[in-house]
């Protein structure tokens, strides 16, 4: 069982996207030096641009995690890759699943016709 702090840490890490983005948004913000009171306009604009980029990456990661079509594409790509590599286990599992579904549907149809 994980602690709430560990769950929050994992949730933050899950929001980063792509390889090489190991920092959570909070860690990223903490690693940036705070703007000093006398910061110049270009420094402030640069900080705003970096924050926008970080926010866009976070939103993209959230959107990807919640996207059913994206999950379906990844699942399809994984199955295709395993089939191409010659792994017969997914084919056997898919065939067994189809047989099971057909059996359930046939049973339902038979019971409804009675």
N, C-alpha and C positions, 0 to 999 in steps of 0.2 A: 504494500500500500504506500502511495506517495503522499508527501505532505502538500498542503496548499501552496507553499512557497515553491516546491519543486514543480508542481503543476503549472504555476504561473511562469516559471522559468522555461519550462518546455513549450508553453504556448507562445512565449515571446520568440523562442528560437524557431518555431514552426512558421512564423510570419516572414522570415527572411527567404529570399528567393534565389535559387541558383547556387552553383558552387562558388565558394570563396566568400560567401556572406555569412560568416559565423556569428556576427554580433547581433544581439537583439536591438530593437529600436532604443530601449532605455540605455543599453551599454554604449550604443553609438552616440547618443546624445551626451552621455556622461564622459565619453572620450574626447569630445570636442571641447576646446577651451571656451568658457563663457565669454560673451562679448563684453568688452570693457566699456565703461560709461562713455568714454570719448571715442568710440569706434567710428571709423569713417563710413561714409555711405557705401563705397564699394565693398568694404568688409561686411556690412550688414546685408547688402544685396547678395553677396557670395553665400553667406550663411542661410539666407532665405532660399536660394536656389538649391543648396545641398539638402535642406530640410524638405523641400518639395520633392526632390528626387527620392529621398528616403521614404517619404509618405507614399509616393506613387508605387515604389517597389513593394511596400507593405500591403497596399490595396490590391495590387496584382496577385500577390501571394494568397491573400484572403479569397479573392475571386476565384483563383485556380482551385483552392481547397473546396469551395462550395459549388463548383461547376460540375454538374452531372455529366454533360457531354465530354468534358475534359477527362473525367474519371473513366468514362466508357472508351475514349480514344486510347488512354494508357493501357486499359485492360485488353483491348483488341490488339494493340501493338505487342503486348507481352505474349498473348496467345499465338499470334502470327510468328513471333520470334522463336517460341518453343517448338512450333510445328516445323518451321524452317530448319531448326537445329536437329530435328529428328527425335525429339522427346515424345514418345507415344503415350505417356501417362495422361496428358490433358485430353487427348483424343478419346481414350478409353473412358475417362471421367465424363466427358461431354456426351458420349454415346449412352452411358449408364443414366445420365441425367435426362436425356431425351426419352429413353425407355420408361423411366419413372414417371415423367410428366404424362406420357401417353397412357400409361396404366391408370394414373389418377383420373385423367379426363374420361377414359373409357368407363371407369367405375362410377363416376358422377353421372355420365350419360345413361348408363344401365340402370342406376337407382332412380333417376328422374322418369324414365320410361315406364316404370312399374306402377 
